[in-house]
């Protein structure tokens, strides 16, 4: 993780599933990170993060609904997935691709790509992500 953060200059995060949230186990911020901060020990929602979507691939739709009732699918931005149907489709895409993409679903200006980490039994036990600030479009008339 440290080598990736150093070579890419981006943030690298490791998380595990804890109840209906994800918990950051470790994070490293590269030189291009907007500010240096630690996420270790903090929690975030499963449905609004690339890490969380990777952690959810080990559950079927019924298990996801039991873990995350409708009221748990809170919007954080206009891009947050707030229905089980949308979350099911995204988890299916993660399974097909092998990785998740999240763009401004939890926080504006942030994006990440994440991948599940599996044990020898093929169970998802954690997830790793690389995150960065999303470039904002230029204002009209500006480069």
N, C-alpha and C positions, 0 to 999 in steps of 0.2 A: 504494500500500500504506500509506504514512504517513497519507494522508488518511482511508482506511478505518479504520485503527486509531484515529485521533484522533476521528473522528465516531462510531464504534461503541463505542469503549473496549475493544475486544477485541484478541486477538493475530491478526496476519496473517502468513502464511508463504509463501515461494516455494521450491520444491524441484525438483530434476531427478533423473533415474534415473542411478544409478552402480552398475554391476554388479547384484548382487541386493539392493541397498539403495537408499533415497532419500538424497539429500544436500541439506541446507538451504542455499540460496544467500543468503537474506535473511529476516529476521524483524523485526517491529515489534510491541511490546506496548503495548496501550492502557491507559488509566487504570484499567480494571476488572480487569486481569490480576492474578492472585493474588500475583505477585512479578515483578520485572523480571529477565530473564535472556536470554541470546543463544543461539540455536540454530544460527546461521550456522556452516557447516563440519561440523556434527554429522550423524550418520547414524541412520536408523531403518528398520525393516523395511517392505517394501512391502505385505505382507498385512494388517498391523494398523493402518494409517493411512488416512485419507481421501485424503491426498496420494498415497500409494502405489497405492491402488486406481485413482485417476485415471491414474497413469502406466502401469498395467497394461492399460488399455483398448486400447492400440495393439498388443497381443499376442493371438494366438489361444490357445485352451486348451492345445494342445500346447507352444507356446512358453513359456507360463507354467509348465507342469510341468517343462520343461527348465531354466528359470531358477530355479525354486523347488521343489526336490525335497521330498517329504513331510517329511523331517527339518527343512527350513527353515521350515515352518509351525508355529513354536513358539507356545504360549499365553503371553500376558502377563497376561491377566485371564480370568475365566470367559466373557467376551464375545468373545474373539479367535477369528477364523475359523481353524480348524486342519485343514480338509479342502479338497481341490481342488474338490470339488463345491460346497461353500458359497462358496468364493472365485469360482468360475465364475458362480454365480447372482448374487453381489453385483456382479461386473464387468458382467454383462448389465444389471443394474438401473442401474448408473452410465451405461452407454451409452444406455439408454432415457431416463433423466431428464436426462442432461447434467451431472450432479454426483454427488459421493459424500457420504455421511453416515457419520460414525464416532462412536460413543458408547461410551466406556470400553473400547475394544478394546486400546489400548496402555497406558493409565494410568487408574486409577480417578479419577473426579471430573473428567475432561476429555472434551470433545466437540468435533467440528468439522464443517464443511461445506467441501467442496473441489471445484474444477473443473479439468479439464485445459486446458492452453494448447497450441494447435496452430500449426504453421507454415503457410505458404502451400500446401504440399503435403498438408495435413490430417494430418500426423504429429504425435503427441503429443510435445512437446519439454520440457515442464515442467508444473507444477501449482501452483495457488495455493489457500490455505485461510484460513478465518477460524475461530479456535478460542477456546474459553472454558471456564471451570470449569462443571461441571454442578451445578446446585443439588442438594443432598442432601435427601431427604425428612425431614420433622420426626419427631422421636421421638414415640411415643404420648403423648398428654397435653400436648404442647408445640405452640405455634403454628407 
